[in-house]
Structures are given as structure tokens and as C-alpha cells.
């Protein structure tokens, strides 16, 4: 995602957000990047061992 200036509206666009305040657009972009990073970190957490064992038992049956 990036900040785009829209001259027709005299505003800035960040994804779906449109605002006239550049500072707010920059803060919004930083928050979106932090959320994306946190989401990726959550995906990197391995499954609990009990779930792995259960999945192996199901495959064997």
C-alpha cells in the first residue's frame, strides 16, 4: 500500500481511505503495515502439538 495524491479531490488516498490530511494518511499507512506484520507473525506460530498428533491419527484411520 502507498499514499497517492488525488489532485481532482485535493486529497490523499491510502487503499480505500481518502483524506485531506497527509499526516493522518501516513499514520494510517504505518498502522496498516504494522497490522500486516502482526498478521504474518501470527501465521508463523506453529500448531500446538496436540493438534498435530490428532491430524496424524485421522490420517492413519
N, CA, C, O and CB atoms as a CASP TS submission, in Angstrom:
PFRMAT TS
TARGET T0000
AUTHOR 0000-0000-0000
METHOD Language model
MODEL 1
PARENT N/A
ATOM      1  N   UNK     1       0.842  -1.167   0.000  1.00  0.00           N
ATOM      2  CA  UNK     1       0.000   0.000   0.000  1.00  0.00           C
ATOM      3  C   UNK     1       0.896   1.241   0.000  1.00  0.00           C
ATOM      4  O   UNK     1       2.009   1.222   0.524  1.00  0.00           O
ATOM      5  CB  UNK     1      -0.962  -0.008   1.218  1.00  0.00           C
ATOM      6  N   UNK     2       0.392   2.301  -0.590  1.00  0.00           N
ATOM      7  CA  UNK     2       1.140   3.555  -0.604  1.00  0.00           C
ATOM      8  C   UNK     2       0.172   4.729  -0.562  1.00  0.00           C
ATOM      9  O   UNK     2      -1.034   4.577  -0.757  1.00  0.00           O
ATOM     10  CB  UNK     2       2.049   3.643  -1.853  1.00  0.00           C
ATOM     11  N   UNK     3       0.735   5.896  -0.303  1.00  0.00           N
ATOM     12  CA  UNK     3      -0.063   7.121  -0.273  1.00  0.00           C
ATOM     13  C   UNK     3      -0.060   7.722  -1.673  1.00  0.00           C
ATOM     14  O   UNK     3       0.998   7.964  -2.254  1.00  0.00           O
ATOM     15  CB  UNK     3       0.492   8.144   0.783  1.00  0.00           C
ATOM     16  N   UNK     4      -1.249   7.959  -2.205  1.00  0.00           N
ATOM     17  CA  UNK     4      -1.377   8.578  -3.527  1.00  0.00           C
ATOM     18  C   UNK     4      -2.105   9.913  -3.381  1.00  0.00           C
ATOM     19  O   UNK     4      -3.100  10.015  -2.663  1.00  0.00           O
ATOM     20  CB  UNK     4      -2.137   7.637  -4.518  1.00  0.00           C
ATOM     21  N   UNK     5      -1.602  10.921  -4.062  1.00  0.00           N
ATOM     22  CA  UNK     5      -2.286  12.213  -4.075  1.00  0.00           C
ATOM     23  C   UNK     5      -3.271  12.219  -5.231  1.00  0.00           C
ATOM     24  O   UNK     5      -2.911  11.871  -6.355  1.00  0.00           O
ATOM     25  CB  UNK     5      -1.271  13.396  -4.196  1.00  0.00           C
ATOM     26  N   UNK     6      -4.507  12.611  -4.966  1.00  0.00           N
ATOM     27  CA  UNK     6      -5.556  12.681  -5.984  1.00  0.00           C
ATOM     28  C   UNK     6      -5.861  14.162  -6.216  1.00  0.00           C
ATOM     29  O   UNK     6      -6.594  14.769  -5.436  1.00  0.00           O
ATOM     30  CB  UNK     6      -6.857  11.883  -5.544  1.00  0.00           C
ATOM     31  N   UNK     7      -5.302  14.752  -7.288  1.00  0.00           N
ATOM     32  CA  UNK     7      -5.467  16.195  -7.497  1.00  0.00           C
ATOM     33  C   UNK     7      -6.916  16.631  -7.720  1.00  0.00           C
ATOM     34  O   UNK     7      -7.291  17.739  -7.338  1.00  0.00           O
ATOM     35  CB  UNK     7      -4.643  16.623  -8.672  1.00  0.00           C
ATOM     36  N   UNK     8      -7.734  15.768  -8.336  1.00  0.00           N
ATOM     37  CA  UNK     8      -9.135  16.135  -8.581  1.00  0.00           C
ATOM     38  C   UNK     8      -9.880  16.385  -7.272  1.00  0.00           C
ATOM     39  O   UNK     8     -10.780  17.223  -7.212  1.00  0.00           O
ATOM     40  CB  UNK     8      -9.842  15.034  -9.383  1.00  0.00           C
ATOM     41  N   UNK     9      -9.501  15.656  -6.232  1.00  0.00           N
ATOM     42  CA  UNK     9     -10.161  15.784  -4.933  1.00  0.00           C
ATOM     43  C   UNK     9      -9.358  16.636  -3.955  1.00  0.00           C
ATOM     44  O   UNK     9      -9.847  16.982  -2.880  1.00  0.00           O
ATOM     45  CB  UNK     9     -10.399  14.412  -4.336  1.00  0.00           C
ATOM     46  N   UNK    10      -8.130  16.970  -4.327  1.00  0.00           N
ATOM     47  CA  UNK    10      -7.205  17.657  -3.425  1.00  0.00           C
ATOM     48  C   UNK    10      -7.113  16.875  -2.115  1.00  0.00           C
ATOM     49  O   UNK    10      -7.231  17.434  -1.024  1.00  0.00           O
ATOM     50  CB  UNK    10      -7.663  19.128  -3.162  1.00  0.00           C
ATOM     51  N   UNK    11      -6.896  15.550  -2.260  1.00  0.00           N
ATOM     52  CA  UNK    11      -6.870  14.656  -1.104  1.00  0.00           C
ATOM     53  C   UNK    11      -5.852  13.546  -1.340  1.00  0.00           C
ATOM     54  O   UNK    11      -5.306  13.398  -2.433  1.00  0.00           O
ATOM     55  CB  UNK    11      -8.276  14.060  -0.833  1.00  0.00           C
ATOM     56  N   UNK    12      -5.615  12.775  -0.292  1.00  0.00           N
ATOM     57  CA  UNK    12      -4.686  11.651  -0.345  1.00  0.00           C
ATOM     58  C   UNK    12      -5.469  10.358  -0.197  1.00  0.00           C
ATOM     59  O   UNK    12      -6.456  10.295   0.537  1.00  0.00           O
ATOM     60  CB  UNK    12      -3.596  11.766   0.757  1.00  0.00           C
ATOM     61  N   UNK    13      -5.018   9.331  -0.902  1.00  0.00           N
ATOM     62  CA  UNK    13      -5.682   8.030  -0.835  1.00  0.00           C
ATOM     63  C   UNK    13      -4.684   6.984  -0.354  1.00  0.00           C
ATOM     64  O   UNK    13      -3.564   6.891  -0.855  1.00  0.00           O
ATOM     65  CB  UNK    13      -6.275   7.632  -2.218  1.00  0.00           C
ATOM     66  N   UNK    14      -5.117   6.200   0.629  1.00  0.00           N
ATOM     67  CA  UNK    14      -4.345   5.064   1.128  1.00  0.00           C
ATOM     68  C   UNK    14      -5.288   3.874   1.088  1.00  0.00           C
ATOM     69  O   UNK    14      -6.153   3.735   1.953  1.00  0.00           O
ATOM     70  CB  UNK    14      -3.770   5.319   2.592  1.00  0.00           C
ATOM     71  N   UNK    15      -5.128   3.021   0.094  1.00  0.00           N
ATOM     72  CA  UNK    15      -6.063   1.910  -0.061  1.00  0.00           C
ATOM     73  C   UNK    15      -7.457   2.444  -0.318  1.00  0.00           C
ATOM     74  O   UNK    15      -7.683   3.135  -1.311  1.00  0.00           O
ATOM     75  CB  UNK    15      -6.054   1.006   1.184  1.00  0.00           C
ATOM     76  N   UNK    16      -8.399   2.133   0.567  1.00  0.00           N
ATOM     77  CA  UNK    16      -9.787   2.595   0.437  1.00  0.00           C
ATOM     78  C   UNK    16     -10.033   3.925   1.144  1.00  0.00           C
ATOM     79  O   UNK    16     -11.075   4.548   0.942  1.00  0.00           O
ATOM     80  CB  UNK    16     -10.733   1.548   0.991  1.00  0.00           C
ATOM     81  N   UNK    17      -9.082   4.367   1.971  1.00  0.00           N
ATOM     82  CA  UNK    17      -9.239   5.601   2.746  1.00  0.00           C
ATOM     83  C   UNK    17      -8.890   6.816   1.894  1.00  0.00           C
ATOM     84  O   UNK    17      -7.872   6.821   1.202  1.00  0.00           O
ATOM     85  CB  UNK    17      -8.355   5.565   4.009  1.00  0.00           C
ATOM     86  N   UNK    18      -9.726   7.836   1.944  1.00  0.00           N
ATOM     87  CA  UNK    18      -9.450   9.115   1.280  1.00  0.00           C
ATOM     88  C   UNK    18      -9.539  10.203   2.338  1.00  0.00           C
ATOM     89  O   UNK    18     -10.545  10.324   3.036  1.00  0.00           O
ATOM     90  CB  UNK    18     -10.455   9.389   0.090  1.00  0.00           C
ATOM     91  N   UNK    19      -8.465  11.002   2.451  1.00  0.00           N
ATOM     92  CA  UNK    19      -8.418  12.058   3.459  1.00  0.00           C
ATOM     93  C   UNK    19      -7.650  13.260   2.917  1.00  0.00           C
ATOM     94  O   UNK    19      -6.810  13.121   2.027  1.00  0.00           O
ATOM     95  CB  UNK    19      -7.768  11.541   4.766  1.00  0.00           C
ATOM     96  N   UNK    20      -7.942  14.427   3.455  1.00  0.00           N
ATOM     97  CA  UNK    20      -7.210  15.635   3.052  1.00  0.00           C
ATOM     98  C   UNK    20      -5.986  15.856   3.933  1.00  0.00           C
ATOM     99  O   UNK    20      -5.163  16.722   3.636  1.00  0.00           O
ATOM    100  CB  UNK    20      -8.129  16.864   3.113  1.00  0.00           C
ATOM    101  N   UNK    21      -5.856  15.093   5.005  1.00  0.00           N
ATOM    102  CA  UNK    21      -4.771  15.255   5.973  1.00  0.00           C
ATOM    103  C   UNK    21      -3.638  14.272   5.667  1.00  0.00           C
ATOM    104  O   UNK    21      -3.780  13.071   5.895  1.00  0.00           O
ATOM    105  CB  UNK    21      -5.293  15.045   7.416  1.00  0.00           C
ATOM    106  N   UNK    22      -2.526  14.775   5.156  1.00  0.00           N
ATOM    107  CA  UNK    22      -1.390  13.910   4.794  1.00  0.00           C
ATOM    108  C   UNK    22      -0.818  13.201   6.026  1.00  0.00           C
ATOM    109  O   UNK    22      -0.457  12.027   5.957  1.00  0.00           O
ATOM    110  CB  UNK    22      -0.283  14.737   4.104  1.00  0.00           C
ATOM    111  N   UNK    23      -0.738  13.908   7.135  1.00  0.00           N
ATOM    112  CA  UNK    23      -0.191  13.311   8.362  1.00  0.00           C
ATOM    113  C   UNK    23      -1.034  12.115   8.805  1.00  0.00           C
ATOM    114  O   UNK    23      -0.495  11.082   9.204  1.00  0.00           O
ATOM    115  CB  UNK    23      -0.125  14.362   9.493  1.00  0.00           C
ATOM    116  N   UNK    24      -2.359  12.261   8.734  1.00  0.00           N
ATOM    117  CA  UNK    24      -3.245  11.152   9.086  1.00  0.00           C
ATOM    118  C   UNK    24      -3.058   9.984   8.119  1.00  0.00           C
ATOM    119  O   UNK    24      -3.068   8.825   8.535  1.00  0.00           O
ATOM    120  CB  UNK    24      -4.715  11.614   9.086  1.00  0.00           C
ATOM    121  N   UNK    25      -2.888  10.286   6.832  1.00  0.00           N
ATOM    122  CA  UNK    25      -2.672   9.237   5.833  1.00  0.00           C
ATOM    123  C   UNK    25      -1.396   8.459   6.141  1.00  0.00           C
ATOM    124  O   UNK    25      -1.367   7.236   6.002  1.00  0.00           O
ATOM    125  CB  UNK    25      -2.599   9.844   4.417  1.00  0.00           C
ATOM    126  N   UNK    26      -0.341   9.161   6.558  1.00  0.00           N
ATOM    127  CA  UNK    26       0.917   8.493   6.893  1.00  0.00           C
ATOM    128  C   UNK    26       0.753   7.604   8.122  1.00  0.00           C
ATOM    129  O   UNK    26       1.275   6.490   8.155  1.00  0.00           O
ATOM    130  CB  UNK    26       2.025   9.528   7.133  1.00  0.00           C
ATOM    131  N   UNK    27       0.031   8.088   9.134  1.00  0.00           N
ATOM    132  CA  UNK    27      -0.222   7.280  10.333  1.00  0.00           C
ATOM    133  C   UNK    27      -1.048   6.047   9.986  1.00  0.00           C
ATOM    134  O   UNK    27      -0.776   4.950  10.475  1.00  0.00           O
ATOM    135  CB  UNK    27      -0.943   8.115  11.408  1.00  0.00           C
ATOM    136  N   UNK    28      -2.055   6.235   9.142  1.00  0.00           N
ATOM    137  CA  UNK    28      -2.907   5.124   8.721  1.00  0.00           C
ATOM    138  C   UNK    28      -2.079   4.065   7.995  1.00  0.00           C
ATOM    139  O   UNK    28      -2.247   2.869   8.231  1.00  0.00           O
ATOM    140  CB  UNK    28      -4.048   5.630   7.813  1.00  0.00           C
ATOM    141  N   UNK    29      -1.188   4.508   7.115  1.00  0.00           N
ATOM    142  CA  UNK    29      -0.332   3.586   6.374  1.00  0.00           C
ATOM    143  C   UNK    29       0.573   2.811   7.329  1.00  0.00           C
ATOM    144  O   UNK    29       0.734   1.600   7.176  1.00  0.00           O
ATOM    145  CB  UNK    29       0.514   4.349   5.337  1.00  0.00           C
ATOM    146  N   UNK    30       1.164   3.489   8.309  1.00  0.00           N
ATOM    147  CA  UNK    30       2.027   2.805   9.288  1.00  0.00           C
ATOM    148  C   UNK    30       1.240   1.768  10.084  1.00  0.00           C
ATOM    149  O   UNK    30       1.724   0.661  10.317  1.00  0.00           O
ATOM    150  CB  UNK    30       2.667   3.827  10.250  1.00  0.00           C
ATOM    151  N   UNK    31       0.016   2.130  10.502  1.00  0.00           N
ATOM    152  CA  UNK    31      -0.813   1.175  11.248  1.00  0.00           C
ATOM    153  C   UNK    31      -1.152  -0.038  10.389  1.00  0.00           C
ATOM    154  O   UNK    31      -1.121  -1.171  10.870  1.00  0.00           O
ATOM    155  CB  UNK    31      -2.108   1.852  11.739  1.00  0.00           C
ATOM    156  N   UNK    32      -1.475   0.195   9.123  1.00  0.00           N
ATOM    157  CA  UNK    32      -1.809  -0.910   8.225  1.00  0.00           C
ATOM    158  C   UNK    32      -0.607  -1.835   8.042  1.00  0.00           C
ATOM    159  O   UNK    32      -0.761  -3.056   8.009  1.00  0.00           O
ATOM    160  CB  UNK    32      -2.282  -0.373   6.859  1.00  0.00           C
ATOM    161  N   UNK    33       0.585  -1.258   7.923  1.00  0.00           N
ATOM    162  CA  UNK    33       1.792  -2.072   7.776  1.00  0.00           C
ATOM    163  C   UNK    33       2.070  -2.872   9.044  1.00  0.00           C
ATOM    164  O   UNK    33       2.470  -4.034   8.966  1.00  0.00           O
ATOM    165  CB  UNK    33       2.997  -1.186   7.439  1.00  0.00           C
ATOM    166  N   UNK    34       1.862  -2.262  10.210  1.00  0.00           N
ATOM    167  CA  UNK    34       2.064  -2.973  11.473  1.00  0.00           C
ATOM    168  C   UNK    34       1.064  -4.115  11.629  1.00  0.00           C
ATOM    169  O   UNK    34       1.422  -5.194  12.102  1.00  0.00           O
ATOM    170  CB  UNK    34       1.942  -2.004  12.655  1.00  0.00           C
ATOM    171  N   UNK    35      -0.185  -3.882  11.233  1.00  0.00           N
ATOM    172  CA  UNK    35      -1.193  -4.947  11.305  1.00  0.00           C
ATOM    173  C   UNK    35      -0.849  -6.098  10.366  1.00  0.00           C
ATOM    174  O   UNK    35      -1.015  -7.266  10.719  1.00  0.00           O
ATOM    175  CB  UNK    35      -2.583  -4.392  10.964  1.00  0.00           C
ATOM    176  N   UNK    36      -0.371  -5.767   9.174  1.00  0.00           N
ATOM    177  CA  UNK    36       0.019  -6.808   8.225  1.00  0.00           C
ATOM    178  C   UNK    36       1.184  -7.626   8.784  1.00  0.00           C
ATOM    179  O   UNK    36       1.218  -8.849   8.650  1.00  0.00           O
ATOM    180  CB  UNK    36       0.401  -6.186   6.861  1.00  0.00           C
ATOM    181  N   UNK    37       2.132  -6.938   9.409  1.00  0.00           N
ATOM    182  CA  UNK    37       3.284  -7.630  10.004  1.00  0.00           C
ATOM    183  C   UNK    37       2.830  -8.535  11.147  1.00  0.00           C
ATOM    184  O   UNK    37       3.296  -9.669  11.258  1.00  0.00           O
ATOM    185  CB  UNK    37       4.330  -6.609  10.515  1.00  0.00           C
ATOM    186  N   UNK    38       1.924  -8.044  11.997  1.00  0.00           N
ATOM    187  CA  UNK    38       1.408  -8.848  13.110  1.00  0.00           C
ATOM    188  C   UNK    38       0.636 -10.059  12.589  1.00  0.00           C
ATOM    189  O   UNK    38       0.733 -11.150  13.152  1.00  0.00           O
ATOM    190  CB  UNK    38       0.503  -7.992  14.021  1.00  0.00           C
ATOM    191  N   UNK    39      -0.121  -9.868  11.526  1.00  0.00           N
ATOM    192  CA  UNK    39      -0.855 -10.984  10.933  1.00  0.00           C
ATOM    193  C   UNK    39       0.078 -12.047  10.403  1.00  0.00           C
ATOM    194  O   UNK    39      -0.191 -13.240  10.547  1.00  0.00           O
ATOM    195  CB  UNK    39      -1.753 -10.493   9.820  1.00  0.00           C
ATOM    196  N   UNK    40       1.180 -11.629   9.788  1.00  0.00           N
ATOM    197  CA  UNK    40       2.167 -12.582   9.276  1.00  0.00           C
ATOM    198  C   UNK    40       2.834 -13.318  10.434  1.00  0.00           C
ATOM    199  O   UNK    40       3.084 -14.521  10.348  1.00  0.00           O
ATOM    200  CB  UNK    40       3.229 -11.861   8.413  1.00  0.00           C
ATOM    201  N   UNK    41       3.122 -12.598  11.514  1.00  0.00           N
ATOM    202  CA  UNK    41       3.737 -13.233  12.683  1.00  0.00           C
ATOM    203  C   UNK    41       2.792 -14.273  13.278  1.00  0.00           C
ATOM    204  O   UNK    41       3.240 -15.329  13.724  1.00  0.00           O
ATOM    205  CB  UNK    41       4.109 -12.176  13.746  1.00  0.00           C
ATOM    206  N   UNK    42       1.498 -13.986  13.290  1.00  0.00           N
ATOM    207  CA  UNK    42       0.518 -14.937  13.823  1.00  0.00           C
ATOM    208  C   UNK    42       0.461 -16.190  12.962  1.00  0.00           C
ATOM    209  O   UNK    42       0.266 -17.288  13.484  1.00  0.00           O
ATOM    210  CB  UNK    42      -0.875 -14.290  13.907  1.00  0.00           C
ATOM    211  N   UNK    43       0.627 -16.044  11.655  1.00  0.00           N
ATOM    212  CA  UNK    43       0.623 -17.208  10.770  1.00  0.00           C
ATOM    213  C   UNK    43       1.865 -18.064  10.959  1.00  0.00           C
ATOM    214  O   UNK    43       1.837 -19.267  10.698  1.00  0.00           O
ATOM    215  CB  UNK    43       0.519 -16.767   9.320  1.00  0.00           C
ATOM    216  N   UNK    44       2.954 -17.454  11.411  1.00  0.00           N
ATOM    217  CA  UNK    44       4.211 -18.173  11.604  1.00  0.00           C
ATOM    218  C   UNK    44       4.238 -19.005  12.885  1.00  0.00           C
ATOM    219  O   UNK    44       5.159 -19.799  13.074  1.00  0.00           O
ATOM    220  CB  UNK    44       5.355 -17.196  11.619  1.00  0.00           C
ATOM    221  N   UNK    45       3.252 -18.844  13.766  1.00  0.00           N
ATOM    222  CA  UNK    45       3.206 -19.610  15.012  1.00  0.00           C
ATOM    223  C   UNK    45       2.833 -21.055  14.671  1.00  0.00           C
ATOM    224  O   UNK    45       1.821 -21.290  14.010  1.00  0.00           O
ATOM    225  CB  UNK    45       2.180 -18.985  16.032  1.00  0.00           C
ATOM    226  N   UNK    46       3.634 -22.017  15.112  1.00  0.00           N
ATOM    227  CA  UNK    46       3.325 -23.415  14.779  1.00  0.00           C
ATOM    228  C   UNK    46       2.065 -23.899  15.492  1.00  0.00           C
ATOM    229  O   UNK    46       1.658 -23.348  16.516  1.00  0.00           O
ATOM    230  CB  UNK    46       4.507 -24.319  15.144  1.00  0.00           C
ATOM    231  N   UNK    47       1.462 -24.934  14.930  1.00  0.00           N
ATOM    232  CA  UNK    47       0.270 -25.523  15.543  1.00  0.00           C
ATOM    233  C   UNK    47       0.650 -26.199  16.856  1.00  0.00           C
ATOM    234  O   UNK    47       1.783 -26.654  17.013  1.00  0.00           O
ATOM    235  CB  UNK    47      -0.404 -26.540  14.582  1.00  0.00           C
ATOM    236  N   UNK    48      -0.279 -26.268  17.789  1.00  0.00           N
ATOM    237  CA  UNK    48       0.003 -26.993  19.032  1.00  0.00           C
ATOM    238  C   UNK    48       0.272 -28.469  18.737  1.00  0.00           C
ATOM    239  O   UNK    48      -0.277 -29.029  17.788  1.00  0.00           O
ATOM    240  CB  UNK    48      -1.176 -26.849  20.027  1.00  0.00           C
ATOM    241  N   UNK    49       1.105 -29.083  19.542  1.00  0.00           N
ATOM    242  CA  UNK    49       1.475 -30.489  19.335  1.00  0.00           C
ATOM    243  C   UNK    49       0.248 -31.393  19.348  1.00  0.00           C
ATOM    244  O   UNK    49       0.184 -32.348  18.575  1.00  0.00           O
ATOM    245  CB  UNK    49       2.469 -30.943  20.410  1.00  0.00           C
ATOM    246  N   UNK    50      -0.725 -31.114  20.210  1.00  0.00           N
ATOM    247  CA  UNK    50      -1.916 -31.963  20.291  1.00  0.00           C
ATOM    248  C   UNK    50      -2.681 -31.965  18.968  1.00  0.00           C
ATOM    249  O   UNK    50      -3.223 -32.995  18.566  1.00  0.00           O
ATOM    250  CB  UNK    50      -2.834 -31.489  21.430  1.00  0.00           C
ATOM    251  N   UNK    51      -2.727 -30.823  18.294  1.00  0.00           N
ATOM    252  CA  UNK    51      -3.426 -30.753  17.010  1.00  0.00           C
ATOM    253  C   UNK    51      -2.658 -31.539  15.947  1.00  0.00           C
ATOM    254  O   UNK    51      -3.267 -32.174  15.086  1.00  0.00           O
ATOM    255  CB  UNK    51      -3.606 -29.280  16.568  1.00  0.00           C
ATOM    256  N   UNK    52      -1.327 -31.499  16.003  1.00  0.00           N
ATOM    257  CA  UNK    52      -0.517 -32.252  15.048  1.00  0.00           C
ATOM    258  C   UNK    52      -0.730 -33.752  15.243  1.00  0.00           C
ATOM    259  O   UNK    52      -0.869 -34.493  14.270  1.00  0.00           O
ATOM    260  CB  UNK    52       0.978 -31.894  15.201  1.00  0.00           C
ATOM    261  N   UNK    53      -0.754 -34.200  16.504  1.00  0.00           N
ATOM    262  CA  UNK    53      -0.962 -35.618  16.801  1.00  0.00           C
ATOM    263  C   UNK    53      -2.351 -36.046  16.340  1.00  0.00           C
ATOM    264  O   UNK    53      -2.497 -37.117  15.752  1.00  0.00           O
ATOM    265  CB  UNK    53      -0.785 -35.896  18.313  1.00  0.00           C
ATOM    266  N   UNK    54      -3.366 -35.235  16.593  1.00  0.00           N
ATOM    267  CA  UNK    54      -4.729 -35.546  16.162  1.00  0.00           C
ATOM    268  C   UNK    54      -4.792 -35.676  14.640  1.00  0.00           C
ATOM    269  O   UNK    54      -5.431 -36.592  14.122  1.00  0.00           O
ATOM    270  CB  UNK    54      -5.713 -34.460  16.648  1.00  0.00           C
ATOM    271  N   UNK    55      -4.138 -34.773  13.930  1.00  0.00           N
ATOM    272  CA  UNK    55      -4.146 -34.821  12.466  1.00  0.00           C
ATOM    273  C   UNK    55      -3.488 -36.098  11.964  1.00  0.00           C
ATOM    274  O   UNK    55      -3.952 -36.688  10.989  1.00  0.00           O
ATOM    275  CB  UNK    55      -3.430 -33.593  11.881  1.00  0.00           C
ATOM    276  N   UNK    56      -2.414 -36.535  12.614  1.00  0.00           N
ATOM    277  CA  UNK    56      -1.751 -37.778  12.208  1.00  0.00           C
ATOM    278  C   UNK    56      -2.654 -38.982  12.465  1.00  0.00           C
ATOM    279  O   UNK    56      -2.702 -39.900  11.646  1.00  0.00           O
ATOM    280  CB  UNK    56      -0.414 -37.947  12.957  1.00  0.00           C
ATOM    281  N   UNK    57      -3.369 -38.993  13.590  1.00  0.00           N
ATOM    282  CA  UNK    57      -4.288 -40.097  13.902  1.00  0.00           C
ATOM    283  C   UNK    57      -5.412 -40.175  12.873  1.00  0.00           C
ATOM    284  O   UNK    57      -5.799 -41.269  12.461  1.00  0.00           O
ATOM    285  CB  UNK    57      -4.878 -39.927  15.316  1.00  0.00           C
ATOM    286  N   UNK    58      -5.928 -39.047  12.464  1.00  0.00           N
ATOM    287  CA  UNK    58      -7.004 -39.015  11.472  1.00  0.00           C
ATOM    288  C   UNK    58      -6.498 -39.550  10.145  1.00  0.00           C
ATOM    289  O   UNK    58      -7.212 -40.281   9.459  1.00  0.00           O
ATOM    290  CB  UNK    58      -7.555 -37.583  11.300  1.00  0.00           C
ATOM    291  N   UNK    59      -5.278 -39.196   9.775  1.00  0.00           N
ATOM    292  CA  UNK    59      -4.712 -39.673   8.507  1.00  0.00           C
ATOM    293  C   UNK    59      -4.530 -41.189   8.521  1.00  0.00           C
ATOM    294  O   UNK    59      -4.728 -41.844   7.498  1.00  0.00           O
ATOM    295  CB  UNK    59      -3.364 -38.986   8.228  1.00  0.00           C
ATOM    296  N   UNK    60      -4.157 -41.751   9.668  1.00  0.00           N
ATOM    297  CA  UNK    60      -3.903 -43.198   9.761  1.00  0.00           C
ATOM    298  C   UNK    60      -5.186 -44.007   9.614  1.00  0.00           C
ATOM    299  O   UNK    60      -5.168 -45.114   9.076  1.00  0.00           O
ATOM    300  CB  UNK    60      -3.233 -43.535  11.096  1.00  0.00           C
ATOM    301  N   UNK    61      -6.300 -43.455  10.093  1.00  0.00           N
ATOM    302  CA  UNK    61      -7.572 -44.186  10.036  1.00  0.00           C
ATOM    303  C   UNK    61      -8.048 -44.156   8.639  1.00  0.00           C
ATOM    304  O   UNK    61      -9.106 -44.707   8.335  1.00  0.00           O
ATOM    305  CB  UNK    61      -8.633 -43.599  10.984  1.00  0.00           C
TER
END
